[in-house]
């Protein structure tokens, strides 16, 4: 199945949820925010949110600094 990940085409498995995607990207436990089709999905709902073909997913990492 093809989705758009941070503006680029990305292949993922059918019925993949956001938690699985985050794990596949090796971002589990990192300070990130995920939006699907411009709607932020809270991390507590990642396992319940199943991706659909052509979804637009944005993953943003928090970076500390000062």
N, CA, C, O and CB atoms as a CASP TS submission, in Angstrom:
PFRMAT TS
TARGET T0000
AUTHOR 0000-0000-0000
METHOD Language model
MODEL 1
PARENT N/A
ATOM      1  N   UNK     1       0.855  -1.166   0.000  1.00  0.00           N
ATOM      2  CA  UNK     1       0.000   0.000   0.000  1.00  0.00           C
ATOM      3  C   UNK     1       0.903   1.232   0.000  1.00  0.00           C
ATOM      4  O   UNK     1       1.947   1.251   0.652  1.00  0.00           O
ATOM      5  CB  UNK     1      -0.974  -0.004   1.227  1.00  0.00           C
ATOM      6  N   UNK     2       0.493   2.242  -0.728  1.00  0.00           N
ATOM      7  CA  UNK     2       1.289   3.460  -0.825  1.00  0.00           C
ATOM      8  C   UNK     2       0.641   4.593  -0.038  1.00  0.00           C
ATOM      9  O   UNK     2      -0.554   4.862  -0.163  1.00  0.00           O
ATOM     10  CB  UNK     2       1.469   3.868  -2.292  1.00  0.00           C
ATOM     11  N   UNK     3       1.470   5.250   0.780  1.00  0.00           N
ATOM     12  CA  UNK     3       1.048   6.452   1.486  1.00  0.00           C
ATOM     13  C   UNK     3       2.043   7.552   1.137  1.00  0.00           C
ATOM     14  O   UNK     3       3.060   7.299   0.491  1.00  0.00           O
ATOM     15  CB  UNK     3       0.969   6.217   3.043  1.00  0.00           C
ATOM     16  N   UNK     4       1.745   8.754   1.563  1.00  0.00           N
ATOM     17  CA  UNK     4       2.694   9.848   1.438  1.00  0.00           C
ATOM     18  C   UNK     4       3.246  10.121   2.830  1.00  0.00           C
ATOM     19  O   UNK     4       2.489  10.433   3.749  1.00  0.00           O
ATOM     20  CB  UNK     4       2.027  11.131   0.816  1.00  0.00           C
ATOM     21  N   UNK     5       4.553  10.006   2.990  1.00  0.00           N
ATOM     22  CA  UNK     5       5.205  10.197   4.281  1.00  0.00           C
ATOM     23  C   UNK     5       6.133  11.397   4.183  1.00  0.00           C
ATOM     24  O   UNK     5       7.125  11.375   3.454  1.00  0.00           O
ATOM     25  CB  UNK     5       5.987   8.920   4.715  1.00  0.00           C
ATOM     26  N   UNK     6       5.803  12.433   4.920  1.00  0.00           N
ATOM     27  CA  UNK     6       6.591  13.673   4.895  1.00  0.00           C
ATOM     28  C   UNK     6       6.835  14.150   3.465  1.00  0.00           C
ATOM     29  O   UNK     6       7.937  14.575   3.118  1.00  0.00           O
ATOM     30  CB  UNK     6       7.934  13.465   5.611  1.00  0.00           C
ATOM     31  N   UNK     7       5.784  14.073   2.640  1.00  0.00           N
ATOM     32  CA  UNK     7       5.839  14.591   1.281  1.00  0.00           C
ATOM     33  C   UNK     7       6.415  13.656   0.237  1.00  0.00           C
ATOM     34  O   UNK     7       6.513  14.027  -0.933  1.00  0.00           O
ATOM     35  CB  UNK     7       6.614  15.813   1.277  1.00  0.00           C
ATOM     36  N   UNK     8       6.805  12.429   0.639  1.00  0.00           N
ATOM     37  CA  UNK     8       7.384  11.483  -0.312  1.00  0.00           C
ATOM     38  C   UNK     8       6.592  10.184  -0.310  1.00  0.00           C
ATOM     39  O   UNK     8       6.027   9.786   0.709  1.00  0.00           O
ATOM     40  CB  UNK     8       8.861  11.211   0.022  1.00  0.00           C
ATOM     41  N   UNK     9       6.560   9.534  -1.462  1.00  0.00           N
ATOM     42  CA  UNK     9       5.876   8.250  -1.583  1.00  0.00           C
ATOM     43  C   UNK     9       6.554   7.222  -0.681  1.00  0.00           C
ATOM     44  O   UNK     9       7.781   7.167  -0.601  1.00  0.00           O
ATOM     45  CB  UNK     9       5.867   7.765  -3.056  1.00  0.00           C
ATOM     46  N   UNK    10       5.730   6.396   0.006  1.00  0.00           N
ATOM     47  CA  UNK    10       6.259   5.404   0.943  1.00  0.00           C
ATOM     48  C   UNK    10       5.380   4.167   0.871  1.00  0.00           C
ATOM     49  O   UNK    10       4.154   4.263   0.918  1.00  0.00           O
ATOM     50  CB  UNK    10       6.317   5.966   2.405  1.00  0.00           C
ATOM     51  N   UNK    11       6.011   3.006   0.755  1.00  0.00           N
ATOM     52  CA  UNK    11       5.291   1.737   0.713  1.00  0.00           C
ATOM     53  C   UNK    11       5.192   1.153   2.116  1.00  0.00           C
ATOM     54  O   UNK    11       6.192   1.062   2.829  1.00  0.00           O
ATOM     55  CB  UNK    11       5.986   0.741  -0.241  1.00  0.00           C
ATOM     56  N   UNK    12       3.994   0.761   2.507  1.00  0.00           N
ATOM     57  CA  UNK    12       3.813   0.084   3.790  1.00  0.00           C
ATOM     58  C   UNK    12       2.842  -1.081   3.585  1.00  0.00           C
ATOM     59  O   UNK    12       2.189  -1.190   2.547  1.00  0.00           O
ATOM     60  CB  UNK    12       3.284   1.077   4.890  1.00  0.00           C
ATOM     61  N   UNK    13       2.765  -1.938   4.586  1.00  0.00           N
ATOM     62  CA  UNK    13       1.902  -3.111   4.464  1.00  0.00           C
ATOM     63  C   UNK    13       0.437  -2.715   4.618  1.00  0.00           C
ATOM     64  O   UNK    13       0.122  -1.724   5.277  1.00  0.00           O
ATOM     65  CB  UNK    13       2.280  -4.172   5.511  1.00  0.00           C
ATOM     66  N   UNK    14      -0.449  -3.486   4.012  1.00  0.00           N
ATOM     67  CA  UNK    14      -1.885  -3.254   4.167  1.00  0.00           C
ATOM     68  C   UNK    14      -2.266  -3.405   5.632  1.00  0.00           C
ATOM     69  O   UNK    14      -1.697  -4.230   6.347  1.00  0.00           O
ATOM     70  CB  UNK    14      -2.706  -4.232   3.286  1.00  0.00           C
ATOM     71  N   UNK    15      -3.212  -2.622   6.067  1.00  0.00           N
ATOM     72  CA  UNK    15      -3.736  -2.650   7.441  1.00  0.00           C
ATOM     73  C   UNK    15      -2.692  -2.267   8.485  1.00  0.00           C
ATOM     74  O   UNK    15      -2.830  -2.620   9.656  1.00  0.00           O
ATOM     75  CB  UNK    15      -4.274  -4.028   7.757  1.00  0.00           C
ATOM     76  N   UNK    16      -1.659  -1.556   8.075  1.00  0.00           N
ATOM     77  CA  UNK    16      -0.647  -1.110   9.036  1.00  0.00           C
ATOM     78  C   UNK    16      -1.210   0.043   9.860  1.00  0.00           C
ATOM     79  O   UNK    16      -1.853   0.947   9.326  1.00  0.00           O
ATOM     80  CB  UNK    16       0.665  -0.680   8.309  1.00  0.00           C
ATOM     81  N   UNK    17      -0.959   0.000  11.163  1.00  0.00           N
ATOM     82  CA  UNK    17      -1.408   1.109  12.000  1.00  0.00           C
ATOM     83  C   UNK    17      -0.238   2.062  12.254  1.00  0.00           C
ATOM     84  O   UNK    17       0.903   1.772  11.894  1.00  0.00           O
ATOM     85  CB  UNK    17      -1.995   0.587  13.344  1.00  0.00           C
ATOM     86  N   UNK    18      -0.538   3.191  12.873  1.00  0.00           N
ATOM     87  CA  UNK    18       0.496   4.194  13.099  1.00  0.00           C
ATOM     88  C   UNK    18       1.606   3.687  14.015  1.00  0.00           C
ATOM     89  O   UNK    18       2.774   4.010  13.796  1.00  0.00           O
ATOM     90  CB  UNK    18      -0.119   5.444  13.688  1.00  0.00           C
ATOM     91  N   UNK    19       1.271   2.906  15.026  1.00  0.00           N
ATOM     92  CA  UNK    19       2.295   2.369  15.928  1.00  0.00           C
ATOM     93  C   UNK    19       3.282   1.499  15.148  1.00  0.00           C
ATOM     94  O   UNK    19       4.487   1.563  15.391  1.00  0.00           O
ATOM     95  CB  UNK    19       1.641   1.550  17.071  1.00  0.00           C
ATOM     96  N   UNK    20       2.783   0.691  14.220  1.00  0.00           N
ATOM     97  CA  UNK    20       3.650  -0.159  13.410  1.00  0.00           C
ATOM     98  C   UNK    20       4.523   0.684  12.486  1.00  0.00           C
ATOM     99  O   UNK    20       5.696   0.373  12.278  1.00  0.00           O
ATOM    100  CB  UNK    20       2.816  -1.153  12.592  1.00  0.00           C
ATOM    101  N   UNK    21       3.951   1.746  11.935  1.00  0.00           N
ATOM    102  CA  UNK    21       4.727   2.636  11.071  1.00  0.00           C
ATOM    103  C   UNK    21       5.846   3.303  11.862  1.00  0.00           C
ATOM    104  O   UNK    21       6.990   3.336  11.410  1.00  0.00           O
ATOM    105  CB  UNK    21       3.817   3.703  10.430  1.00  0.00           C
ATOM    106  N   UNK    22       5.526   3.829  13.032  1.00  0.00           N
ATOM    107  CA  UNK    22       6.535   4.475  13.879  1.00  0.00           C
ATOM    108  C   UNK    22       7.640   3.481  14.227  1.00  0.00           C
ATOM    109  O   UNK    22       8.818   3.837  14.221  1.00  0.00           O
ATOM    110  CB  UNK    22       5.889   5.038  15.173  1.00  0.00           C
ATOM    111  N   UNK    23       7.271   2.249  14.527  1.00  0.00           N
ATOM    112  CA  UNK    23       8.256   1.209  14.830  1.00  0.00           C
ATOM    113  C   UNK    23       9.125   0.916  13.609  1.00  0.00           C
ATOM    114  O   UNK    23      10.344   0.789  13.732  1.00  0.00           O
ATOM    115  CB  UNK    23       7.555  -0.076  15.304  1.00  0.00           C
ATOM    116  N   UNK    24       8.508   0.808  12.435  1.00  0.00           N
ATOM    117  CA  UNK    24       9.256   0.532  11.208  1.00  0.00           C
ATOM    118  C   UNK    24      10.240   1.655  10.889  1.00  0.00           C
ATOM    119  O   UNK    24      11.294   1.417  10.300  1.00  0.00           O
ATOM    120  CB  UNK    24       8.294   0.331  10.035  1.00  0.00           C
ATOM    121  N   UNK    25       9.894   2.869  11.277  1.00  0.00           N
ATOM    122  CA  UNK    25      10.774   4.019  11.056  1.00  0.00           C
ATOM    123  C   UNK    25      11.823   4.158  12.162  1.00  0.00           C
ATOM    124  O   UNK    25      12.627   5.091  12.152  1.00  0.00           O
ATOM    125  CB  UNK    25       9.947   5.300  10.964  1.00  0.00           C
ATOM    126  N   UNK    26      11.807   3.227  13.109  1.00  0.00           N
ATOM    127  CA  UNK    26      12.728   3.218  14.250  1.00  0.00           C
ATOM    128  C   UNK    26      12.626   4.503  15.071  1.00  0.00           C
ATOM    129  O   UNK    26      13.635   5.073  15.486  1.00  0.00           O
ATOM    130  CB  UNK    26      14.165   3.027  13.766  1.00  0.00           C
ATOM    131  N   UNK    27      11.381   4.950  15.298  1.00  0.00           N
ATOM    132  CA  UNK    27      11.131   6.164  16.070  1.00  0.00           C
ATOM    133  C   UNK    27      10.386   5.893  17.369  1.00  0.00           C
ATOM    134  O   UNK    27       9.999   6.829  18.069  1.00  0.00           O
ATOM    135  CB  UNK    27      10.351   7.146  15.239  1.00  0.00           C
ATOM    136  N   UNK    28      10.182   4.622  17.698  1.00  0.00           N
ATOM    137  CA  UNK    28       9.485   4.280  18.933  1.00  0.00           C
ATOM    138  C   UNK    28      10.244   4.853  20.125  1.00  0.00           C
ATOM    139  O   UNK    28      11.456   4.674  20.244  1.00  0.00           O
ATOM    140  CB  UNK    28       9.328   2.745  19.073  1.00  0.00           C
ATOM    141  N   UNK    29       9.521   5.542  21.005  1.00  0.00           N
ATOM    142  CA  UNK    29      10.126   6.120  22.196  1.00  0.00           C
ATOM    143  C   UNK    29      10.745   7.488  21.982  1.00  0.00           C
ATOM    144  O   UNK    29      11.202   8.115  22.938  1.00  0.00           O
ATOM    145  CB  UNK    29      11.157   5.204  22.713  1.00  0.00           C
ATOM    146  N   UNK    30      10.768   7.959  20.750  1.00  0.00           N
ATOM    147  CA  UNK    30      11.317   9.283  20.451  1.00  0.00           C
ATOM    148  C   UNK    30      10.232  10.340  20.650  1.00  0.00           C
ATOM    149  O   UNK    30       9.040  10.032  20.630  1.00  0.00           O
ATOM    150  CB  UNK    30      11.878   9.339  18.998  1.00  0.00           C
ATOM    151  N   UNK    31      10.654  11.568  20.838  1.00  0.00           N
ATOM    152  CA  UNK    31       9.716  12.688  20.988  1.00  0.00           C
ATOM    153  C   UNK    31       9.255  13.113  19.595  1.00  0.00           C
ATOM    154  O   UNK    31       9.913  13.908  18.923  1.00  0.00           O
ATOM    155  CB  UNK    31      10.379  13.896  21.758  1.00  0.00           C
ATOM    156  N   UNK    32       8.103  12.565  19.172  1.00  0.00           N
ATOM    157  CA  UNK    32       7.579  12.868  17.839  1.00  0.00           C
ATOM    158  C   UNK    32       6.094  13.199  17.923  1.00  0.00           C
ATOM    159  O   UNK    32       5.414  12.885  18.900  1.00  0.00           O
ATOM    160  CB  UNK    32       7.813  11.682  16.874  1.00  0.00           C
ATOM    161  N   UNK    33       5.623  13.837  16.872  1.00  0.00           N
ATOM    162  CA  UNK    33       4.191  14.057  16.672  1.00  0.00           C
ATOM    163  C   UNK    33       3.853  13.496  15.295  1.00  0.00           C
ATOM    164  O   UNK    33       4.653  13.588  14.363  1.00  0.00           O
ATOM    165  CB  UNK    33       3.803  15.595  16.791  1.00  0.00           C
ATOM    166  N   UNK    34       2.661  12.912  15.175  1.00  0.00           N
ATOM    167  CA  UNK    34       2.237  12.317  13.910  1.00  0.00           C
ATOM    168  C   UNK    34       0.881  12.895  13.518  1.00  0.00           C
ATOM    169  O   UNK    34      -0.045  12.951  14.326  1.00  0.00           O
ATOM    170  CB  UNK    34       2.166  10.764  14.016  1.00  0.00           C
ATOM    171  N   UNK    35       0.786  13.322  12.263  1.00  0.00           N
ATOM    172  CA  UNK    35      -0.481  13.808  11.720  1.00  0.00           C
ATOM    173  C   UNK    35      -0.832  12.966  10.499  1.00  0.00           C
ATOM    174  O   UNK    35       0.038  12.612   9.704  1.00  0.00           O
ATOM    175  CB  UNK    35      -0.398  15.330  11.351  1.00  0.00           C
ATOM    176  N   UNK    36      -2.106  12.653  10.363  1.00  0.00           N
ATOM    177  CA  UNK    36      -2.606  11.934   9.195  1.00  0.00           C
ATOM    178  C   UNK    36      -3.637  12.831   8.533  1.00  0.00           C
ATOM    179  O   UNK    36      -4.633  13.221   9.143  1.00  0.00           O
ATOM    180  CB  UNK    36      -3.220  10.531   9.582  1.00  0.00           C
ATOM    181  N   UNK    37      -3.378  13.147   7.276  1.00  0.00           N
ATOM    182  CA  UNK    37      -4.269  14.036   6.525  1.00  0.00           C
ATOM    183  C   UNK    37      -4.521  15.336   7.292  1.00  0.00           C
ATOM    184  O   UNK    37      -5.647  15.822   7.388  1.00  0.00           O
ATOM    185  CB  UNK    37      -5.605  13.330   6.229  1.00  0.00           C
ATOM    186  N   UNK    38      -3.426  15.878   7.831  1.00  0.00           N
ATOM    187  CA  UNK    38      -3.391  17.172   8.519  1.00  0.00           C
ATOM    188  C   UNK    38      -4.087  17.183   9.873  1.00  0.00           C
ATOM    189  O   UNK    38      -4.345  18.251  10.429  1.00  0.00           O
ATOM    190  CB  UNK    38      -4.011  18.207   7.653  1.00  0.00           C
ATOM    191  N   UNK    39      -4.395  16.001  10.410  1.00  0.00           N
ATOM    192  CA  UNK    39      -5.004  15.894  11.736  1.00  0.00           C
ATOM    193  C   UNK    39      -4.029  15.165  12.659  1.00  0.00           C
ATOM    194  O   UNK    39      -3.644  14.027  12.391  1.00  0.00           O
ATOM    195  CB  UNK    39      -6.382  15.146  11.670  1.00  0.00           C
ATOM    196  N   UNK    40      -3.634  15.826  13.744  1.00  0.00           N
ATOM    197  CA  UNK    40      -2.714  15.202  14.693  1.00  0.00           C
ATOM    198  C   UNK    40      -3.412  14.019  15.363  1.00  0.00           C
ATOM    199  O   UNK    40      -4.561  14.119  15.792  1.00  0.00           O
ATOM    200  CB  UNK    40      -2.226  16.233  15.759  1.00  0.00           C
ATOM    201  N   UNK    41      -2.697  12.903  15.442  1.00  0.00           N
ATOM    202  CA  UNK    41      -3.207  11.705  16.115  1.00  0.00           C
ATOM    203  C   UNK    41      -2.379  11.522  17.385  1.00  0.00           C
ATOM    204  O   UNK    41      -1.164  11.338  17.313  1.00  0.00           O
ATOM    205  CB  UNK    41      -3.130  10.421  15.180  1.00  0.00           C
ATOM    206  N   UNK    42      -3.024  11.572  18.533  1.00  0.00           N
ATOM    207  CA  UNK    42      -2.321  11.397  19.801  1.00  0.00           C
ATOM    208  C   UNK    42      -1.749   9.986  19.885  1.00  0.00           C
ATOM    209  O   UNK    42      -2.346   9.030  19.389  1.00  0.00           O
ATOM    210  CB  UNK    42      -3.266  11.673  20.995  1.00  0.00           C
ATOM    211  N   UNK    43      -0.592   9.870  20.516  1.00  0.00           N
ATOM    212  CA  UNK    43       0.114   8.584  20.558  1.00  0.00           C
ATOM    213  C   UNK    43      -0.715   7.470  21.191  1.00  0.00           C
ATOM    214  O   UNK    43      -0.522   6.300  20.859  1.00  0.00           O
ATOM    215  CB  UNK    43       1.411   8.737  21.319  1.00  0.00           C
ATOM    216  N   UNK    44      -1.615   7.800  22.077  1.00  0.00           N
ATOM    217  CA  UNK    44      -2.445   6.766  22.704  1.00  0.00           C
ATOM    218  C   UNK    44      -3.401   6.112  21.705  1.00  0.00           C
ATOM    219  O   UNK    44      -3.966   5.058  21.994  1.00  0.00           O
ATOM    220  CB  UNK    44      -3.241   7.365  23.860  1.00  0.00           C
ATOM    221  N   UNK    45      -3.586   6.725  20.539  1.00  0.00           N
ATOM    222  CA  UNK    45      -4.488   6.183  19.516  1.00  0.00           C
ATOM    223  C   UNK    45      -3.751   5.587  18.315  1.00  0.00           C
ATOM    224  O   UNK    45      -4.395   5.152  17.361  1.00  0.00           O
ATOM    225  CB  UNK    45      -5.423   7.270  19.039  1.00  0.00           C
ATOM    226  N   UNK    46      -2.423   5.558  18.341  1.00  0.00           N
ATOM    227  CA  UNK    46      -1.670   5.062  17.193  1.00  0.00           C
ATOM    228  C   UNK    46      -2.003   3.621  16.849  1.00  0.00           C
ATOM    229  O   UNK    46      -2.108   3.287  15.669  1.00  0.00           O
ATOM    230  CB  UNK    46      -0.197   5.185  17.456  1.00  0.00           C
ATOM    231  N   UNK    47      -2.172   2.765  17.837  1.00  0.00           N
ATOM    232  CA  UNK    47      -2.470   1.355  17.536  1.00  0.00           C
ATOM    233  C   UNK    47      -3.851   1.190  16.925  1.00  0.00           C
ATOM    234  O   UNK    47      -4.084   0.241  16.177  1.00  0.00           O
ATOM    235  CB  UNK    47      -2.365   0.507  18.802  1.00  0.00           C
ATOM    236  N   UNK    48      -4.756   2.082  17.225  1.00  0.00           N
ATOM    237  CA  UNK    48      -6.125   1.999  16.713  1.00  0.00           C
ATOM    238  C   UNK    48      -6.269   2.636  15.336  1.00  0.00           C
ATOM    239  O   UNK    48      -7.223   2.344  14.614  1.00  0.00           O
ATOM    240  CB  UNK    48      -7.081   2.663  17.682  1.00  0.00           C
ATOM    241  N   UNK    49      -5.329   3.503  14.967  1.00  0.00           N
ATOM    242  CA  UNK    49      -5.448   4.242  13.711  1.00  0.00           C
ATOM    243  C   UNK    49      -4.801   3.447  12.575  1.00  0.00           C
ATOM    244  O   UNK    49      -3.577   3.415  12.449  1.00  0.00           O
ATOM    245  CB  UNK    49      -4.794   5.644  13.835  1.00  0.00           C
ATOM    246  N   UNK    50      -5.626   2.811  11.759  1.00  0.00           N
ATOM    247  CA  UNK    50      -5.148   2.017  10.624  1.00  0.00           C
ATOM    248  C   UNK    50      -5.009   2.933   9.417  1.00  0.00           C
ATOM    249  O   UNK    50      -5.917   3.696   9.088  1.00  0.00           O
ATOM    250  CB  UNK    50      -6.114   0.827  10.313  1.00  0.00           C
ATOM    251  N   UNK    51      -3.864   2.843   8.771  1.00  0.00           N
ATOM    252  CA  UNK    51      -3.602   3.678   7.603  1.00  0.00           C
ATOM    253  C   UNK    51      -4.382   3.183   6.392  1.00  0.00           C
ATOM    254  O   UNK    51      -4.655   1.992   6.246  1.00  0.00           O
ATOM    255  CB  UNK    51      -2.105   3.704   7.292  1.00  0.00           C
ATOM    256  N   UNK    52      -4.730   4.131   5.531  1.00  0.00           N
ATOM    257  CA  UNK    52      -5.428   3.840   4.282  1.00  0.00           C
ATOM    258  C   UNK    52      -4.528   4.256   3.120  1.00  0.00           C
ATOM    259  O   UNK    52      -3.682   5.138   3.271  1.00  0.00           O
ATOM    260  CB  UNK    52      -6.810   4.577   4.217  1.00  0.00           C
ATOM    261  N   UNK    53      -4.710   3.627   1.974  1.00  0.00           N
ATOM    262  CA  UNK    53      -3.943   3.995   0.788  1.00  0.00           C
ATOM    263  C   UNK    53      -4.111   5.487   0.516  1.00  0.00           C
ATOM    264  O   UNK    53      -5.205   6.037   0.632  1.00  0.00           O
ATOM    265  CB  UNK    53      -4.391   3.160  -0.442  1.00  0.00           C
ATOM    266  N   UNK    54      -3.017   6.117   0.158  1.00  0.00           N
ATOM    267  CA  UNK    54      -2.946   7.540  -0.185  1.00  0.00           C
ATOM    268  C   UNK    54      -3.090   8.488   1.008  1.00  0.00           C
ATOM    269  O   UNK    54      -3.213   9.698   0.817  1.00  0.00           O
ATOM    270  CB  UNK    54      -4.007   7.856  -1.183  1.00  0.00           C
ATOM    271  N   UNK    55      -3.076   7.956   2.237  1.00  0.00           N
ATOM    272  CA  UNK    55      -3.042   8.843   3.401  1.00  0.00           C
ATOM    273  C   UNK    55      -1.782   9.696   3.333  1.00  0.00           C
ATOM    274  O   UNK    55      -0.744   9.257   2.838  1.00  0.00           O
ATOM    275  CB  UNK    55      -3.090   8.030   4.734  1.00  0.00           C
ATOM    276  N   UNK    56      -1.891  10.913   3.834  1.00  0.00           N
ATOM    277  CA  UNK    56      -0.739  11.810   3.922  1.00  0.00           C
ATOM    278  C   UNK    56      -0.322  11.872   5.384  1.00  0.00           C
ATOM    279  O   UNK    56      -1.029  12.425   6.227  1.00  0.00           O
ATOM    280  CB  UNK    56      -1.071  13.245   3.358  1.00  0.00           C
ATOM    281  N   UNK    57       0.838  11.296   5.666  1.00  0.00           N
ATOM    282  CA  UNK    57       1.334  11.191   7.038  1.00  0.00           C
ATOM    283  C   UNK    57       2.536  12.114   7.203  1.00  0.00           C
ATOM    284  O   UNK    57       3.466  12.099   6.396  1.00  0.00           O
ATOM    285  CB  UNK    57       1.714   9.718   7.388  1.00  0.00           C
ATOM    286  N   UNK    58       2.501  12.914   8.259  1.00  0.00           N
ATOM    287  CA  UNK    58       3.629  13.776   8.595  1.00  0.00           C
ATOM    288  C   UNK    58       4.135  13.380   9.970  1.00  0.00           C
ATOM    289  O   UNK    58       3.368  13.315  10.931  1.00  0.00           O
ATOM    290  CB  UNK    58       3.228  15.284   8.556  1.00  0.00           C
ATOM    291  N   UNK    59       5.436  13.117  10.056  1.00  0.00           N
ATOM    292  CA  UNK    59       6.079  12.783  11.325  1.00  0.00           C
ATOM    293  C   UNK    59       7.079  13.895  11.619  1.00  0.00           C
ATOM    294  O   UNK    59       7.952  14.196  10.806  1.00  0.00           O
ATOM    295  CB  UNK    59       6.784  11.365  11.275  1.00  0.00           C
ATOM    296  N   UNK    60       6.935  14.497  12.796  1.00  0.00           N
ATOM    297  CA  UNK    60       7.799  15.606  13.187  1.00  0.00           C
ATOM    298  C   UNK    60       8.504  15.230  14.478  1.00  0.00           C
ATOM    299  O   UNK    60       7.863  14.811  15.442  1.00  0.00           O
ATOM    300  CB  UNK    60       6.990  16.928  13.355  1.00  0.00           C
ATOM    301  N   UNK    61       9.820  15.378  14.499  1.00  0.00           N
ATOM    302  CA  UNK    61      10.608  15.101  15.706  1.00  0.00           C
ATOM    303  C   UNK    61      10.873  16.396  16.446  1.00  0.00           C
ATOM    304  O   UNK    61      11.180  17.423  15.841  1.00  0.00           O
ATOM    305  CB  UNK    61      11.942  14.397  15.355  1.00  0.00           C
ATOM    306  N   UNK    62      10.750  16.335  17.762  1.00  0.00           N
ATOM    307  CA  UNK    62      11.091  17.478  18.603  1.00  0.00           C
ATOM    308  C   UNK    62      12.607  17.515  18.776  1.00  0.00           C
ATOM    309  O   UNK    62      13.242  16.492  19.032  1.00  0.00           O
ATOM    310  CB  UNK    62      10.367  17.398  19.989  1.00  0.00           C
ATOM    311  N   UNK    63      13.168  18.697  18.634  1.00  0.00           N
ATOM    312  CA  UNK    63      14.606  18.868  18.784  1.00  0.00           C
ATOM    313  C   UNK    63      14.848  19.926  19.852  1.00  0.00           C
ATOM    314  O   UNK    63      14.369  21.055  19.747  1.00  0.00           O
ATOM    315  CB  UNK    63      15.278  19.266  17.429  1.00  0.00           C
ATOM    316  N   UNK    64      15.592  19.548  20.869  1.00  0.00           N
ATOM    317  CA  UNK    64      15.900  20.483  21.945  1.00  0.00           C
ATOM    318  C   UNK    64      17.026  21.423  21.548  1.00  0.00           C
ATOM    319  O   UNK    64      17.845  21.112  20.683  1.00  0.00           O
ATOM    320  CB  UNK    64      16.272  19.728  23.217  1.00  0.00           C
ATOM    321  N   UNK    65      17.048  22.532  22.172  1.00  0.00           N
ATOM    322  CA  UNK    65      18.111  23.489  21.893  1.00  0.00           C
ATOM    323  C   UNK    65      17.825  24.790  22.608  1.00  0.00           C
ATOM    324  O   UNK    65      16.853  24.912  23.354  1.00  0.00           O
ATOM    325  CB  UNK    65      18.260  23.725  20.383  1.00  0.00           C
ATOM    326  N   UNK    66      18.654  25.720  22.377  1.00  0.00           N
ATOM    327  CA  UNK    66      18.414  26.990  23.042  1.00  0.00           C
ATOM    328  C   UNK    66      19.311  28.062  22.536  1.00  0.00           C
ATOM    329  O   UNK    66      19.235  29.200  22.998  1.00  0.00           O
ATOM    330  CB  UNK    66      18.582  26.854  24.506  1.00  0.00           C
TER
END
